[in-house]
Amino acid sequence: MTSVIRRDPGSWLRSPWTFLVLAIGFLFLEGLLSQALAHGVAEGDKGYIQETSGFLFWPFVYLGAKHMVTGYDHLLFLFGVIFFLYQMKDISIYVTLFAIGHSSTLLLGVLTDISVSSYLVDAIIGLSVVYKALDNMGAFQRWFGFQPSTKGATLIFGLFHGFGLATKLQDFQLSPDGLFLNLVAFNIGVEIGQLLALGGILILMGFWRRSNSFWEHAYLTNVVLMTLGFLLTGYQLVGFFVM
């Protein structure tokens, strides 16, 4: 589902909403940089997981929720996905497709020990943010004359986001004792974190959409979103070639 954004060159420069959007963008940028440099699970959490064995439901639920809530790349993509979604039915469909995608590859990646560079996966996740921003701006319709399936793209990029989660878990040794159930618990936590983050985003979007400036600043917001996606992609590629 894509809407065409009305553009009025220069209009966004005359509103205080511009500075709010830019401020939020820079805050996300700071988070992206720290996330890219850290590139993994917090050391305390990592040490805890490596030292435990057996089925630990609540600890892994907590770790999954924490990773999603602090995962700027996932949140940016979700923000782009729901940007033009107003009905809860539509939001539920897209979020479910995303959840199916990342849940499948999270389990598949860890259980089959598929080895993929986490930097390359995260670079693709950054590009998913770029893709969604361009989609929101109607770029594909203008450039190619057709609209790619937004639902299909959400599912496909969900698969890559799941591999991104899997690579984080593969950074350390997971005990085979209770591994599958712990992964299920981690995934449940991811879904809980996703719903919490999504709820916050929807509340803020609800207030913004009721203002007269939503359409005036929708284009700028997606430009910022696209820029952050490119920055995230660039930092991950630098990490791949340098680290």
ROSE-222616 format. One line per field, with one value per residue: residue number from 1; x, y, z of N, C-alpha, C in turn. Coordinates in steps of 0.05 Angstrom, whole numbers, plus 32768, in hexadecimal, padded with zeros to 4 digits. Each point is the difference from the previous one (the first is absolute). Layout:
% residues N
num = NUM, ...
n.px = X, ...
n.py = Y, ...
n.pz = Z, ...
ca.px = X, ...
ca.py = Y, ...
ca.pz = Z, ...
c.px = X, ...
c.py = Y, ...
c.pz = Z, ...
% end
This chain:
% residues 243
num = 1, 2, 3, 4, 5, 6, 7, 8, 9, 10, 11, 12, 13, 14, 15, 16, 17, 18, 19, 20, 21, 22, 23, 24, 25, 26, 27, 28, 29, 30, 31, 32, 33, 34, 35, 36, 37, 38, 39, 40, 41, 42, 43, 44, 45, 46, 47, 48, 49, 50, 51, 52, 53, 54, 55, 56, 57, 58, 59, 60, 61, 62, 63, 64, 65, 66, 67, 68, 69, 70, 71, 72, 73, 74, 75, 76, 77, 78, 79, 80, 81, 82, 83, 84, 85, 86, 87, 88, 89, 90, 91, 92, 93, 94, 95, 96, 97, 98, 99, 100, 101, 102, 103, 104, 105, 106, 107, 108, 109, 110, 111, 112, 113, 114, 115, 116, 117, 118, 119, 120, 121, 122, 123, 124, 125, 126, 127, 128, 129, 130, 131, 132, 133, 134, 135, 136, 137, 138, 139, 140, 141, 142, 143, 144, 145, 146, 147, 148, 149, 150, 151, 152, 153, 154, 155, 156, 157, 158, 159, 160, 161, 162, 163, 164, 165, 166, 167, 168, 169, 170, 171, 172, 173, 174, 175, 176, 177, 178, 179, 180, 181, 182, 183, 184, 185, 186, 187, 188, 189, 190, 191, 192, 193, 194, 195, 196, 197, 198, 199, 200, 201, 202, 203, 204, 205, 206, 207, 208, 209, 210, 211, 212, 213, 214, 215, 216, 217, 218, 219, 220, 221, 222, 223, 224, 225, 226, 227, 228, 229, 230, 231, 232, 233, 234, 235, 236, 237, 238, 239, 240, 241, 242, 243
n.px = 8011, 7FFE, 8006, 7FF6, 8019, 7FF1, 800D, 8009, 8011, 800E, 7FE8, 800F, 800C, 7FE6, 8004, 7FF7, 7FED, 800B, 8002, 7FE6, 7FF9, 800E, 7FF5, 7FE9, 8005, 8009, 7FEA, 7FF1, 800C, 7FFE, 7FE7, 7FFD, 800D, 7FF4, 7FE9, 8008, 800A, 7FEA, 7FEE, 7FED, 7FFE, 7FF4, 8018, 7FF1, 7FF0, 8015, 800C, 7FE9, 7FFB, 8019, 7FF9, 7FEA, 7FF0, 7FF2, 7FE7, 8004, 7FE7, 7FFD, 8018, 7FF9, 7FE8, 800C, 8012, 7FEC, 7FF1, 8015, 8006, 7FE6, 7FFB, 8018, 7FF1, 8010, 800F, 7FF8, 8005, 8016, 8004, 7FF9, 800F, 8011, 7FFD, 7FFE, 8012, 7FF6, 8004, 7FE6, 7FF8, 7FF6, 7FEC, 8005, 8002, 7FEB, 7FF6, 8009, 7FF9, 7FEA, 8000, 8006, 7FED, 7FEF, 8008, 8000, 7FE9, 7FF9, 800C, 7FF4, 7FEA, 7FFC, 8006, 7FF4, 7FE9, 8002, 8005, 7FED, 8018, 7FF8, 800F, 8001, 8017, 8002, 7FF7, 800F, 8012, 7FF7, 8001, 8018, 8006, 7FF7, 800E, 8015, 7FFC, 7FFA, 8015, 800F, 7FF7, 8004, 8016, 7FF7, 8019, 7FF7, 7FEA, 800F, 8011, 7FEF, 7FEE, 8009, 7FED, 8019, 7FFC, 7FF1, 7FEC, 8005, 8005, 7FEA, 7FF5, 8009, 7FFB, 7FE9, 8003, 8008, 7FEB, 7FF4, 800C, 7FF8, 7FE8, 8000, 800B, 7FEE, 7FEE, 8008, 8000, 7FF0, 800C, 7FEC, 7FF8, 8007, 8005, 7FE9, 8011, 7FF1, 7FFA, 801A, 8004, 7FEE, 800C, 8018, 7FF4, 7FF5, 8018, 800A, 7FED, 8005, 801A, 7FFA, 7FEE, 8012, 8014, 7FF1, 7FF9, 8019, 8009, 7FED, 8006, 801A, 7FFD, 7FF0, 8011, 8015, 7FF3, 7FFA, 801A, 7FFF, 8015, 7FEF, 7FEE, 8003, 8002, 7FEC, 8004, 8003, 7FEC, 7FF5, 8006, 7FF8, 7FE9, 7FFF, 8006, 7FEF, 7FEF, 8007, 7FFD, 7FEB, 7FF8, 8007, 7FF7, 7FEB, 7FFF, 8004, 7FEE, 7FF2, 8007, 7FFA, 7FEA
n.py = 7FE8, 8010, 8017, 8011, 8008, 8013, 800C, 8010, 8003, 7FFD, 7FF2, 7FE9, 8012, 8004, 7FE7, 8003, 7FF4, 8010, 8012, 7FF9, 8000, 8016, 800A, 7FF5, 800A, 8016, 7FFF, 7FF9, 8014, 800E, 7FF7, 8006, 8016, 8004, 7FFB, 8010, 8012, 7FFE, 8001, 7FFE, 7FEB, 800E, 8008, 800E, 8005, 8007, 800B, 800C, 8004, 8008, 800A, 8001, 7FED, 7FF1, 7FF9, 8018, 7FFD, 800A, 7FF5, 7FEB, 7FFF, 8005, 7FED, 7FF0, 8006, 7FFD, 7FEA, 7FFA, 8006, 7FF5, 7FF0, 8014, 7FEC, 7FEF, 8012, 8007, 7FE6, 7FF9, 8015, 7FF8, 7FE8, 800B, 800D, 7FF1, 7FF1, 8002, 7FEA, 7FF8, 7FFB, 8016, 800F, 7FF2, 8004, 8019, 8006, 7FF2, 800C, 8017, 7FFA, 7FF8, 8015, 8011, 7FF6, 7FFD, 8016, 800B, 7FEF, 8004, 801A, 8000, 7FF3, 800B, 8014, 800D, 7FFF, 8017, 8010, 8006, 8008, 7FEB, 7FF0, 800D, 7FFD, 7FE7, 7FFC, 800C, 7FF0, 7FEF, 800F, 8000, 7FE7, 7FFD, 800F, 7FF4, 7FE9, 800A, 8006, 7FE8, 7FFA, 7FE9, 800C, 8014, 7FF0, 7FED, 8011, 7FF3, 7FF5, 7FFB, 7FE7, 8010, 7FEE, 7FFB, 801A, 8004, 7FEC, 8008, 801A, 7FF6, 7FF2, 8017, 800D, 7FE9, 8000, 801A, 7FF8, 7FEE, 8012, 800F, 7FED, 8000, 8018, 7FF0, 7FF0, 7FF5, 7FFB, 7FE8, 8001, 7FF9, 7FFC, 7FEC, 7FF7, 8003, 7FF5, 7FEE, 7FFE, 7FFF, 7FF0, 7FF4, 8002, 7FF7, 7FEF, 7FFB, 8000, 7FF1, 7FF2, 8000, 7FFB, 7FED, 7FF8, 8004, 7FF3, 7FEF, 8002, 8001, 7FEB, 7FF6, 800A, 7FF6, 7FEA, 8007, 8005, 8019, 7FFC, 7FEC, 8008, 8017, 7FEF, 7FF3, 8011, 8015, 7FF7, 7FF9, 8019, 8009, 7FF2, 8008, 8018, 7FFB, 7FF6, 8015, 8010, 7FF2, 8001, 801A, 8004, 7FF2, 800C, 8017, 7FF7, 7FF9, 8017, 800D, 7FF6
n.pz = 8000, 7FEB, 800C, 7FEF, 8006, 8009, 7FED, 8012, 7FEC, 8016, 7FFE, 7FFF, 7FF2, 7FFD, 8008, 801A, 7FF2, 7FEE, 8013, 8005, 7FE6, 7FFC, 8016, 7FF9, 7FE8, 800B, 8010, 7FEB, 7FF4, 8016, 8002, 7FE6, 8005, 8017, 7FF2, 7FEB, 8011, 800E, 7FED, 8012, 800F, 8013, 8009, 8011, 7FED, 7FF1, 8015, 8006, 7FE6, 7FFD, 8017, 7FF1, 800A, 7FEF, 8003, 7FF7, 8005, 8018, 8007, 7FF0, 800D, 8017, 7FFA, 7FF8, 8015, 8010, 7FF2, 7FFF, 801A, 8003, 7FEF, 7FFC, 7FF5, 8013, 8013, 7FF4, 7FFC, 8019, 8007, 7FED, 800A, 8018, 7FF2, 7FED, 8016, 7FFC, 7FF2, 8018, 7FEF, 7FF2, 8017, 8009, 7FE7, 7FFE, 8019, 7FF9, 7FE8, 800C, 8012, 7FED, 7FF2, 8014, 8007, 7FE6, 7FF7, 8015, 7FFF, 7FE6, 8003, 8017, 7FFB, 7FE8, 8011, 7FF2, 7FF3, 8008, 7FF2, 801A, 7FF7, 7FEF, 8013, 8012, 7FED, 7FFB, 801B, 7FFF, 7FEC, 8012, 8011, 7FF0, 7FFB, 801A, 8005, 7FED, 800B, 8018, 7FF3, 7FFA, 8008, 8007, 8008, 800A, 800C, 8009, 8009, 8015, 8010, 800B, 8005, 800E, 7FFD, 7FE7, 7FFD, 800E, 7FF3, 7FE9, 8006, 8008, 7FEA, 7FF4, 800A, 7FFA, 7FE8, 8000, 8009, 7FEC, 7FEF, 800D, 7FFE, 7FE6, 800A, 800E, 8011, 7FF2, 8018, 7FF7, 801A, 7FF6, 7FEC, 7FF6, 8018, 8004, 7FE8, 8006, 8018, 7FF3, 7FEE, 8014, 800C, 7FE9, 7FFF, 801A, 7FFC, 7FEB, 800E, 8014, 7FF0, 7FF4, 8018, 8008, 7FEA, 8003, 801A, 7FFB, 7FEF, 8013, 8013, 7FF2, 7FFB, 8019, 7FFD, 7FF9, 800F, 8005, 7FEE, 800D, 8015, 7FF4, 7FEC, 8010, 800D, 7FE9, 7FFA, 8019, 7FFD, 7FE7, 8009, 8015, 7FEE, 7FF0, 8015, 8008, 7FE7, 7FFE, 8018, 7FF9, 7FE9, 800D, 8012, 7FEA, 7FF4, 8017, 800B
ca.px = 7FEF, 8011, 7FF2, 8011, 8004, 7FFF, 8018, 8000, 801C, 8005, 7FEC, 8009, 8014, 7FF3, 7FF1, 8010, 8000, 8019, 8016, 7FFA, 8008, 801D, 800B, 7FFB, 8012, 801B, 8000, 8002, 801B, 8012, 7FFB, 800A, 801E, 8008, 7FF7, 8012, 801A, 7FFE, 7FFB, 7FFB, 7FF1, 800F, 8013, 7FF4, 7FED, 800F, 800C, 7FEB, 7FF7, 8015, 8005, 7FE8, 7FF8, 7FE5, 7FEA, 7FFD, 7FEB, 7FFE, 8018, 8002, 7FEB, 800A, 8015, 7FF4, 7FF2, 8014, 800E, 7FEF, 7FFB, 8018, 800A, 7FF9, 7FFB, 7FE5, 7FEC, 7FFE, 7FF1, 7FE4, 7FF5, 7FFB, 7FEB, 7FE6, 7FFF, 7FE7, 7FEB, 7FEF, 7FEE, 800D, 8000, 8017, 8018, 8002, 8008, 801C, 8010, 8000, 8012, 801B, 8006, 8004, 801A, 8018, 7FFF, 8009, 801D, 800D, 8002, 800F, 801C, 800E, 7FFE, 8010, 801B, 8007, 8014, 7FFE, 800C, 7FED, 8003, 7FF2, 7FE4, 7FF7, 8000, 7FE7, 7FEB, 8001, 7FF4, 7FE3, 7FF6, 8002, 7FEB, 7FE5, 7FFE, 7FFB, 7FE5, 7FED, 8002, 7FF6, 8016, 8000, 7FEB, 800A, 8018, 7FFC, 7FE4, 7FF0, 8003, 8005, 7FEE, 8009, 7FFE, 8016, 8019, 8001, 8007, 801B, 8013, 7FFD, 8013, 801B, 8001, 8002, 801C, 800F, 7FFE, 800E, 801D, 8006, 8001, 8017, 8019, 800A, 7FF9, 7FE7, 7FFF, 7FEC, 7FEC, 7FE9, 8005, 7FE8, 7FED, 800B, 7FFC, 7FE3, 7FFC, 800C, 7FEF, 7FE9, 8009, 8003, 7FE5, 7FF7, 800E, 7FF6, 7FE6, 8004, 800C, 7FEC, 7FEB, 800A, 8001, 7FE5, 7FF6, 800C, 7FF6, 7FE5, 8000, 800A, 7FED, 7FEA, 8009, 7FFF, 801B, 8009, 8006, 8015, 801A, 8003, 8016, 8019, 8004, 800A, 801C, 8011, 8000, 8011, 801C, 8009, 8004, 8019, 8016, 8002, 800C, 801B, 800F, 8003, 8013, 801B, 8007, 8006, 801A, 8015, 8003
ca.py = 8018, 8017, 8019, 8014, 8017, 801A, 800F, 801D, 8007, 8017, 8004, 7FF4, 8011, 8016, 7FF5, 7FF5, 7FE2, 7FF9, 7FFD, 7FE9, 7FE8, 7FFF, 7FF9, 7FE3, 7FF3, 8000, 7FEE, 7FE5, 7FFE, 7FFA, 7FE5, 7FEE, 7FFF, 7FF0, 7FE4, 7FF4, 7FFB, 7FEA, 7FE9, 7FE7, 8000, 800D, 7FED, 7FF3, 7FEC, 7FEB, 7FEF, 7FF1, 7FEB, 7FEC, 7FF2, 7FF2, 7FE9, 7FF8, 8012, 8018, 800E, 801D, 800F, 8003, 8013, 801A, 8007, 8005, 801A, 8016, 8003, 800D, 801C, 8010, 7FFB, 8017, 7FF9, 7FF4, 8015, 8012, 7FF3, 7FFF, 801B, 8004, 7FEE, 8009, 801D, 8007, 7FED, 800D, 7FED, 7FEB, 7FE8, 8002, 7FFE, 7FE4, 7FEF, 8005, 7FF8, 7FE3, 7FF7, 8005, 7FED, 7FE5, 8001, 8000, 7FE9, 7FE8, 8000, 7FFF, 7FE4, 7FF1, 8008, 7FF6, 7FE3, 7FF4, 800C, 800D, 8014, 8017, 8017, 8011, 801B, 8001, 7FFE, 801A, 8013, 7FFC, 800C, 801D, 8005, 7FFC, 801A, 8011, 7FF7, 8008, 801D, 8006, 7FF7, 8014, 8018, 7FFA, 8001, 7FE9, 8006, 8014, 7FF6, 7FE7, 7FFF, 7FEC, 7FFF, 7FE5, 7FF6, 8009, 7FEA, 7FED, 800C, 7FFE, 7FE4, 7FF9, 800E, 7FF3, 7FE9, 800A, 800A, 7FE9, 7FF7, 8013, 7FF8, 7FE7, 8005, 800A, 7FE9, 7FEF, 800C, 7FF3, 7FE4, 7FFA, 7FE4, 7FF0, 7FF7, 8013, 8015, 8007, 800E, 801B, 8011, 8007, 8015, 8018, 800A, 800B, 801A, 8012, 8008, 8012, 8019, 800C, 800C, 8017, 8015, 8008, 800F, 801B, 800D, 8006, 8016, 8018, 8005, 8008, 801D, 800E, 7FFF, 8012, 801C, 8008, 7FFF, 7FE4, 7FFD, 8012, 7FF7, 7FE3, 7FFB, 8005, 7FEA, 7FE9, 8006, 7FFA, 7FE3, 7FF5, 8007, 7FEF, 7FE5, 8000, 8002, 7FE6, 7FEE, 8007, 7FF9, 7FE3, 7FF9, 8007, 7FEC, 7FE7, 8001, 8008, 7FEF
ca.pz = 8000, 7FFD, 7FF9, 7FF3, 8011, 7FF4, 8005, 7FFC, 8006, 8011, 8015, 8019, 800D, 800E, 8016, 8016, 7FFF, 7FF3, 8014, 8010, 7FF0, 7FFE, 801A, 8004, 7FED, 800C, 8017, 7FF5, 7FF5, 8016, 8008, 7FEB, 8001, 8017, 7FFB, 7FEC, 800C, 8014, 7FEE, 800D, 801A, 8016, 800B, 8017, 7FF6, 7FF2, 8014, 800D, 7FEE, 7FFD, 8019, 8008, 7FF0, 8006, 7FF8, 8010, 7FF1, 8005, 7FF8, 7FE3, 7FF8, 8006, 7FED, 7FE6, 8001, 8002, 7FE6, 7FED, 8008, 7FFC, 7FE5, 7FF0, 7FE4, 7FFE, 8006, 7FE9, 7FEB, 8009, 7FFE, 7FE4, 7FF8, 8009, 7FFC, 7FF3, 8008, 8013, 800C, 8010, 7FF0, 7FEE, 8010, 8009, 7FEA, 7FFA, 8017, 8000, 7FEB, 8009, 8016, 7FF4, 7FF3, 8011, 8011, 7FF1, 7FFC, 801A, 8008, 7FEB, 8000, 8018, 8002, 7FEB, 8002, 7FE7, 8005, 7FEF, 800D, 800C, 7FF4, 7FE7, 8006, 800A, 7FE9, 7FF2, 8011, 7FFB, 7FE5, 8002, 8009, 7FE8, 7FEE, 8009, 7FFE, 7FE4, 7FFA, 800B, 7FF0, 7FE5, 7FED, 7FED, 7FEC, 7FEE, 7FF2, 7FF0, 7FF6, 800D, 801D, 800A, 8015, 801A, 8012, 7FF9, 8009, 801E, 8007, 7FF7, 8011, 801A, 8000, 8004, 801C, 8010, 7FFF, 8010, 801C, 8003, 8002, 801A, 8012, 7FF8, 8009, 8018, 8002, 800E, 8009, 7FF1, 8014, 7FFF, 7FEC, 7FF0, 8011, 8006, 7FE8, 7FFF, 8015, 7FF6, 7FEB, 800E, 800A, 7FE9, 7FF9, 8015, 7FFC, 7FE7, 8006, 8011, 7FF0, 7FEC, 800E, 8004, 7FE6, 7FF7, 8010, 7FF6, 7FE5, 8003, 8005, 7FE9, 7FEA, 8005, 7FFB, 7FE4, 7FF3, 7FFA, 7FE3, 7FF9, 8009, 7FFA, 7FED, 800E, 8014, 7FF1, 7FF8, 8017, 8003, 7FEC, 8007, 8016, 7FF5, 7FF1, 8013, 800D, 7FEC, 7FFC, 8017, 8000, 7FEA, 800A, 8014, 7FF2, 7FF2, 8012, 8018
c.px = 8012, 7FEF, 8014, 8002, 7FFF, 8018, 7FFC, 801C, 8002, 7FEC, 8009, 8015, 7FF3, 7FF1, 8012, 8000, 801A, 8016, 7FFB, 8008, 801E, 800C, 7FFC, 8013, 801D, 8002, 8002, 801C, 8014, 7FFD, 800A, 801E, 8009, 7FF9, 8013, 801B, 7FFF, 7FFC, 7FFC, 7FF0, 8012, 8011, 7FF4, 7FEC, 800E, 800D, 7FEC, 7FF7, 8015, 8004, 7FE8, 7FFB, 7FE4, 7FEC, 7FFC, 7FEC, 8002, 8019, 8002, 7FEA, 800A, 8016, 7FF5, 7FF1, 8014, 800E, 7FEE, 7FFB, 8018, 800C, 7FF7, 7FF9, 7FE4, 7FEA, 7FFD, 7FF0, 7FE3, 7FF3, 7FF9, 7FE8, 7FE4, 7FFB, 7FE5, 7FE9, 7FEF, 7FEE, 8010, 8001, 8018, 801A, 8006, 800B, 801E, 8012, 8002, 8012, 801D, 8008, 8005, 801C, 8017, 7FFF, 800B, 801E, 8010, 8005, 8012, 801E, 8010, 8000, 8011, 801C, 8009, 8013, 7FFE, 800C, 7FEB, 8001, 7FF0, 7FE2, 7FF5, 8001, 7FE7, 7FE8, 7FFF, 7FF3, 7FE1, 7FF3, 7FFF, 7FE9, 7FE5, 7FFC, 7FFA, 7FE4, 7FEC, 8000, 7FF6, 8015, 7FFE, 7FEB, 800B, 8017, 7FFA, 7FE4, 7FEF, 8007, 8006, 7FEE, 800B, 7FFF, 8017, 801B, 8002, 8007, 801D, 8015, 7FFE, 8013, 801C, 8003, 8003, 801D, 8012, 7FFF, 800F, 801E, 8009, 8003, 8017, 801B, 800C, 7FF5, 7FE6, 8000, 7FEB, 7FE9, 7FE9, 8002, 7FE6, 7FEC, 800A, 7FFD, 7FE3, 7FFA, 800C, 7FEF, 7FE6, 8007, 8002, 7FE4, 7FF4, 800D, 7FF7, 7FE5, 8002, 800A, 7FEB, 7FEA, 8009, 8001, 7FE4, 7FF3, 800B, 7FF6, 7FE3, 7FFD, 8009, 7FEC, 7FE8, 8007, 7FFF, 801A, 8009, 8008, 8016, 801B, 8004, 8018, 801A, 8006, 800B, 801C, 8013, 8002, 8013, 801D, 800B, 8005, 801A, 8018, 8004, 800D, 801E, 8012, 8004, 8014, 801C, 8009, 8007, 801C, 8018, 8005, 800C
c.py = 8019, 8018, 8012, 8019, 8019, 8010, 801E, 8009, 8019, 8003, 7FF5, 8011, 8016, 7FF7, 7FF6, 7FE1, 7FF7, 7FFA, 7FE8, 7FE6, 7FFD, 7FF8, 7FE2, 7FF1, 7FFF, 7FED, 7FE3, 7FFC, 7FF9, 7FE3, 7FEC, 7FFE, 7FEE, 7FE3, 7FF3, 7FFA, 7FE9, 7FE5, 7FE6, 8003, 800C, 7FEB, 7FF2, 7FEB, 7FE9, 7FED, 7FEE, 7FE8, 7FEA, 7FEF, 7FEF, 7FE8, 7FF8, 8015, 8017, 8013, 801E, 800F, 8004, 8012, 801D, 8009, 8006, 801B, 8017, 8005, 800E, 801D, 8012, 7FFC, 8016, 7FF9, 7FF4, 8015, 8013, 7FF3, 7FFF, 801B, 8006, 7FEF, 800C, 801D, 8008, 7FEC, 800C, 7FEC, 7FEA, 7FE6, 7FFF, 7FFD, 7FE4, 7FEE, 8004, 7FF7, 7FE1, 7FF5, 8004, 7FEC, 7FE4, 7FFE, 7FFE, 7FE9, 7FE7, 7FFF, 8002, 7FE4, 7FF1, 8006, 7FF4, 7FE2, 7FF2, 800B, 800B, 8017, 8017, 8018, 8012, 801D, 8001, 7FFE, 801A, 8016, 7FFD, 800B, 801E, 8007, 7FFC, 801A, 8013, 7FF9, 800A, 801E, 8008, 7FF8, 8014, 801A, 7FFC, 7FFF, 7FEA, 8005, 8015, 7FF5, 7FEA, 7FFD, 7FEA, 8000, 7FE3, 7FF9, 8009, 7FEA, 7FEC, 800B, 7FFF, 7FE4, 7FFA, 800E, 7FF5, 7FE8, 8009, 800A, 7FE8, 7FF5, 8013, 7FF9, 7FE6, 8004, 800B, 7FE9, 7FED, 800C, 7FF3, 7FE3, 7FFC, 7FE2, 7FF1, 7FF6, 8015, 8015, 8008, 8010, 801B, 8012, 8008, 8016, 801A, 800D, 800C, 801C, 8014, 800B, 8013, 801B, 800F, 800E, 8018, 8018, 800B, 8011, 801D, 8010, 8008, 8016, 801B, 8007, 800A, 801E, 8010, 8001, 8012, 801D, 8006, 7FFC, 7FE4, 7FFD, 8013, 7FF5, 7FE2, 7FFB, 8004, 7FE9, 7FE8, 8004, 7FFB, 7FE2, 7FF3, 8006, 7FEF, 7FE4, 7FFE, 8001, 7FE6, 7FEC, 8005, 7FF7, 7FE1, 7FF6, 8007, 7FEB, 7FE6, 8000, 8006, 7FEC, 7FE5
c.pz = 8000, 7FF9, 7FF2, 8011, 7FF0, 8007, 7FFA, 8006, 8011, 8016, 801B, 800E, 8011, 8019, 8016, 7FFF, 7FF2, 8014, 8012, 7FF1, 7FFE, 801B, 8005, 7FEE, 800C, 8018, 7FF6, 7FF4, 8016, 8009, 7FEC, 8001, 8018, 7FFC, 7FED, 800C, 8014, 7FF1, 800E, 8019, 8015, 800E, 8018, 7FF8, 7FF3, 8014, 800E, 7FF0, 7FFE, 8019, 8009, 7FEE, 8009, 7FF7, 8013, 7FF2, 8004, 7FF9, 7FE2, 7FF5, 8004, 7FEB, 7FE4, 7FFF, 8000, 7FE6, 7FEC, 8007, 7FFA, 7FE4, 7FED, 7FE3, 7FFD, 8004, 7FE8, 7FE9, 8006, 7FFD, 7FE3, 7FF7, 8008, 7FFA, 7FF4, 8006, 8016, 800F, 800E, 7FF0, 7FEE, 800F, 8009, 7FEA, 7FFB, 8016, 8002, 7FEB, 8008, 8016, 7FF5, 7FF3, 8014, 8014, 7FF3, 7FFE, 801A, 8009, 7FED, 8002, 8018, 8000, 7FEB, 7FFF, 7FE4, 8005, 7FEC, 8010, 800B, 7FF5, 7FE6, 8004, 800A, 7FEB, 7FF0, 800F, 7FFD, 7FE5, 8001, 800A, 7FE9, 7FED, 8009, 7FFF, 7FE3, 7FF7, 800A, 7FF0, 7FE4, 7FEB, 7FEB, 7FEA, 7FEC, 7FEF, 7FEC, 7FF6, 800D, 801E, 8008, 8017, 801B, 8015, 7FFB, 800A, 801E, 8009, 7FF9, 8012, 801D, 8002, 8006, 801D, 8013, 8000, 8010, 801E, 8005, 8003, 801B, 8014, 7FFA, 8008, 8018, 8001, 8010, 8008, 7FF0, 8012, 8001, 7FEB, 7FF1, 8011, 8008, 7FE8, 7FFD, 8014, 7FF7, 7FEB, 800C, 800B, 7FEA, 7FF8, 8014, 7FFD, 7FE8, 8005, 8012, 7FF0, 7FEC, 800D, 8005, 7FE7, 7FF7, 8010, 7FF6, 7FE4, 8001, 8005, 7FE8, 7FE9, 8004, 7FFB, 7FE2, 7FF1, 7FF8, 7FE3, 7FF7, 8006, 7FFB, 7FEE, 800E, 8014, 7FF2, 7FF4, 8016, 8005, 7FEC, 8006, 8016, 7FF6, 7FF1, 8014, 800E, 7FED, 7FFD, 8018, 8002, 7FEB, 8008, 8014, 7FF2, 7FF4, 8012, 8017, 7FF8
% end
